[in-house]
């Protein structure tokens, strides 16, 4: 599952790819952007860590344009990614993308953290926090709809981009009595995807039955591309934590999760 993953943490739980440039029409660029398939370097000059970083494990990675990339996307950029793992296992990804063009040109891009969550059984999973929101359905030529259910459940293939989403989303795995809480900043949209059986069988790097045990919920910026002038920088952040409870257990009320700081 996801053999081209840029970053992998706690493989039984989740895997993450960083997608840049993504979703928008960028001609000859690969479907999910080029950042996920490039070789990154350790950042030799990272920005200062926060005061409470002594209890965290952090690493800073950096990706810059190459002359080969400039041929297919004629812009120069600097992409810095900070990966932070908290003492309780919380994972935070902070991305900073800067326009380093010297020709005075702005550029636009869209972005997503392509996050695969491992679940016990997709039919026993609920996603809370996206109800009543508008979404673009990629299975229906990006037609716009409004979510009608009180939560998202799964009975067939899903590929939707939810718009103007809250800063917190919960993925509830009833069977394992575990809830993933996804917090995000600078990423107004959220992608929800599961290929289901037919598409899973058609994917070369995806097991025929793996769709039953995964769900992709992505913090993203899709509807309105980010535009950077030379010298400008964009920041986006995603934090994931796992709570040993579920909606059914009564130990966690998802609505309170969304309302908390």
C-alpha positions, 0 to 999 in steps of 0.5 A: 500500500502506497509504495511511493510514500515519502514519509512513513511513521508507525507503519501499522497505523499510518503512512504519509506522502507530501503532495506538491505541486498537486491537484491543479492542472500543471501540464506534464507534472506527475499526478500527485506532484513531484515532492513525494518522489524526490530525494530530500536532504537534512536541513543544515540551517533549521529555524529555532525549535520551540521552547517545549521541544525538549520533550519532542523528537524533531528533524528538518528536511529540505527540498529545492528545485533542480534544473531537471524540474525547471524544465517541466515546472519553470519556477524555483522554490524551497520546501522545508518540512519539520517532522515532530514526534511528541512523547505520547506519539503525536505526529506533527508535520509543518511545511514551509514553501518559499518562492525563490524565483529571481525573474519576478514571477509568482507561482500557484500551487495546491497541496495535500498531506496524503495520509493513509490511516490503517483501520480494522474494517472500512465498513466500521469506520466513521469520519466526523467533522465534515457533515453538512459541508460542500464537497467536490466529487471526483467520481462525478467530474468534480461536481459540487454537492452538500454532505447530507449524513451526520457522519461519513461512512463507507459502502463503496468507492469514495473520492471527495474534496470537502471545502472550508473544513474545520481545523479538527477531524476525527476518524473513528474505528469502532472495532479497535475502539480507537479514534484518530484526531487530525488537526490542521492549520493553513489547509482549508480543505480535506480529501477523503478517499478509498478505492474500494474493490474494483479500483484496488484490483486495478492498482499495481501497488495496492493489494486486492483487499487492502481497501478494507483496511485503509482510509485516506483523509488528507489535510489539503488546499485544493479549491483555491490554489496558494499564490506566492510572489518572489520571496513570499512563504506559505506555511501549512501544518498537520498534527495526528494523534490516536485516542484509545477510544471510539464513538461507541465506547463513550470515552470520547465525544467527537463534537467536544474534540472539534470545539476544544482548543 
